[in-house]
Amino acid sequence: MGYEIKKINPTQCTFTYLLGERDCYELRKGICSLYLTEEEAQKISEEEGNQFGEGHVMSCRKLAKSLLDVNYYEDSSFQKQGLSIRMHPRDCGHYVFTDGQHRTCIAKHLNIQSMYVNMENYETDYELNCRACIDKKEEEIENRKIKNRILSILNLKRTKSKKIYGDFIDEDYMKFKTTSPFIKN
C-alpha cells in the first residue's frame, strides 16, 4: 500500500468520517461551529467550559484559523510532513481516513475548492466499501427481514401458504421438525 500526493476538490467528494459527539460539535449540537459568529462561539465556550475535547465549540474554529494562516490547503509540502491527510478511496465512492478527517471536514465546510492529500493507491480483487455503506446495507437487509416476517405472519393468517419475499432465508423463516419422511429411523 502506497500513497500519492493528489489535489482534490473536497466539495466534490463524499467522505466517511469516524466521529462521535466528543469529536464533533455539529454531532453534539446540530450545527457546525464554523457557522457560528465569533460572539456566539465565545458565549457557548464560556458556558460549556473546557469539556468535550475536539467536540468543543472552539476546537475546529481554532484549527481552521491555524490551517488558513499557514496556507495549509494550498501548500502540498504539508503532505510530506506529520500533518498529512491520509485518505483511502472506496468502491462505494466514499473516502475514509487514516488521518485528517477534521482538516478535510473543515475544508468542505469552508467551501475550499482545492487541497492536497495523501491518497492511498490500492488494487483489490474484491469490492471494498466504507463502513457507513456497509452499515446502511446491513440495516436495509435487517429492515427487509422484519418486513418479511410481518408479511409472512399476516399471510399465514390469511391463506396458510408460506411465501418467501425474495430475501435470504435463515432459520428464523424455517420450521424444523425432528422427523422427516425422507429419513427412515
N, C-alpha and C positions, 0 to 999 in steps of 0.2 A: 504494500500500500504506500503510495507516494502522494505528495501534494504539489500543486502547481499554483502559483500566484495568478489570479484571474481578476478581471474587472467585471463587476456585476452592477445591475440596477436593482437595488433592493425593493423598489416599489413595484417591480415586475416579477418578483419571486414570491413563492409561498414557503414559509418557514414553519417548522415544528419546534416549538420551544418546550423545554422541560423546566417549567417554573411553577412555583406554588405561591400562596398568599404571603409567605415570608420573603419571597424573592421579587415580587412584583406588586407595586402599588395598585395598578389597574385591576389585578385579580382580587385584591382586597377591597377596593372601593368602587370599581366600575368605571373609572376614568383614569387615563394615563396622567401621571404627574406633570408631564411635559405640556399638557394642555391647560394647566392652571396658571393664573397670574402669579407673579412673584409674591404679592401680598397674600393671596390665598394659600400658597405653599408655605409661606413663613408662618402664618397663623396655625395651619394644620401641624406643622413641625413643632411649634411651641406647645400645642395641646397634647400631641402624642408622645413627645419626648424622644428618646433615642432607641425606642424599641422597633422591632420589625426588620432589622438588618437591611438587606438590599431592597426590601419592600417598603422602606421608609420613604416618605414623600420627597425628600431631597436627594435620595441616592442617585436616581437616573438623571436628575437635573444637574447635579454636580458632575457626574460622569460625562454627560453631553457637553457641558461647558468646557471641561478639560480636553475632550476629544476635538472639539471645534477650535479651541485655542491653539492646538499644535497641528492643525490640518490633517488629522488622523485619516480621514476618509479619502483625502486626495494624494497622500504620500504612500506609495507602495512599500517603502523601506520598513514601515512598521510591521509588515507581514513577514519580515525576516527576523524579527525580534520576539521576545517573550509576550508581546502584546498582540500576537497574530490571532486572526479569526480563522478557526479550522472548521470547515463545512464539509458535509457529505451529501451528495445528491442521492435521491432515492427514486426508484422506478415509478412511484406514485406521483412524482412531480414535485415533491417537497424536498426541503433541505433540512438536515439535522446538524447538530453541533457537537464538537468536542470542546470548543472554547469560543466565546464571543457572542453568545446569544443576546446579552444585554446591549452590546455595541451595535449589533445588527438591528435589533428591535428599535433602538434609538434612531438609527439611520432611517428606518422605514417610517417612524412617527414624524421625523423632521422632514420627510419627503426628499431625502437626499437621493439624487438620480444616479450617482456613480460612486462606487467604493471598491477597494481591493480586499480580497480574501485569499486564504489558502484553501483551494478546492481539492478534495481527495480525488485521485484517479483510481478507478477500480473497474474491474470487469468480473462478473459472476455468471455462472451457468443457471442461476435461479433468480426469481424476482425478489427484490429487496425493497420493502416498503417501510415507511416510517411507523412508529408506534401509534401515532394518532389514527392513521388509516387502518392499521391492524385492529385497534380498539373499536373503531366505527364498524368495521366489517363483522367483528365478533358480536357487537351489540345488535346489528341487523339480523344476524343469524339467531341470536337468542330471542329477539322480538318475534321473528317468524315462527320459532318453535312454540312460543307462548300462544301466539295467534292460532297456530295449527292445533295445539292441544285444545284450545277453547272450541274451535270449529269441529274438531273430532268429537268432543263431548256433546256438542249441540247436534251434530249429525247422527251420533249413536242414539240419542233420544228420539230422533225423528224416524230413522229408516233402518237401523240395525246394521247398515253397511259401514265398512271401515275404509274410508277414502284417505289416501295419503296425498298431501298437498304440495308435492314437489320439494321436499326438504330432505335433509339427511335423516336417516332412520336410526334412532338409537334405542336402547332398551326401554326407555320411557314410553315408546309408541307400541311396544310389543307386549303380549301377554304370554308368558311362558307357562307351560304345563309340565307336570312331572312325568307324564306318559305320552306316548305317541303311537299311532298305528304303524308307523314305519319301523319302529324298533320292537322287536319281539323279545319279551322278557323271559 
